[in-house]
């Protein structure tokens, strides 16, 4: 089985590419970590992002809010 075939089957069944799925899961992990009180740098590293600025950009793009604002809102119970 080729990687192209697997990617096609994944996309057909999940409605997104494997890369999009992995990034979405990393952002969900980061949200959980931020909700638990981890700081933005820790959430970046522990959720598997290798680059801090890419993490900020990706998190903001997917959630519509920066990780710092997300963490503050979670801390305030919003």
C-alpha positions in Angstrom: 0.0 0.0 0.0 1.4 3.4 -0.9 1.4 6.5 1.2 -0.6 8.3 -1.4 -3.3 5.7 -1.1 -3.4 5.8 2.7 -3.5 9.6 2.5 -6.4 9.5 0.1 -8.4 7.0 2.3 -7.7 9.1 5.4 -8.9 12.3 3.6 -12.0 10.6 2.3 -13.0 9.2 5.7 -11.9 12.1 7.9 -12.6 15.1 5.7 -9.1 16.5 6.2 -5.6 15.6 5.4 -3.4 13.7 7.8 -1.3 16.8 8.3 -4.4 18.9 9.1 -5.5 16.2 11.6 -2.2 16.1 13.4 -2.1 19.9 13.7 -5.6 20.0 15.0 -4.8 17.4 17.6 -1.7 19.3 18.7 -3.7 22.5 19.1 -6.3 20.6 21.2 -3.5 19.2 23.3 -2.1 22.8 23.8 -5.6 24.0 24.8 -5.8 21.3 27.4 -2.3 22.2 28.7 -3.1 25.9 28.9 -6.4 25.1 30.7 -4.3 23.1 33.2 -2.2 26.2 34.0 0.9 25.5 31.7 2.4 28.6 30.2 2.5 29.2 26.5 6.1 28.0 26.1 5.4 24.8 27.9 2.2 24.2 25.9 4.1 24.8 22.7 6.8 22.3 23.6 4.6 19.6 25.2 2.1 19.7 22.3 4.8 18.9 19.8 5.4 22.2 18.1 9.0 22.7 17.3 8.9 26.4 16.6 7.3 29.0 19.0 6.2 31.5 16.4 4.7 28.8 14.3 2.8 27.6 17.4 1.4 31.1 18.1 0.4 31.5 14.4 -1.2 28.1 14.1 -3.0 28.2 17.4 -4.4 31.7 16.6 -5.5 30.6 13.1 -7.3 27.5 14.3 -8.9 28.9 17.5 -9.3 32.6 16.5 -7.5 33.7 19.7 -3.9 33.8 20.8 -2.6 31.1 23.2 -1.9 33.8 25.8 -5.4 35.2 25.6 -6.8 31.7 25.7 -4.8 30.9 28.9 -6.0 34.1 30.5 -9.6 33.4 29.7 -9.3 29.9 31.1 -7.7 31.2 34.3 -10.6 33.7 34.7 -13.2 31.0 34.1 -14.5 32.5 30.9 
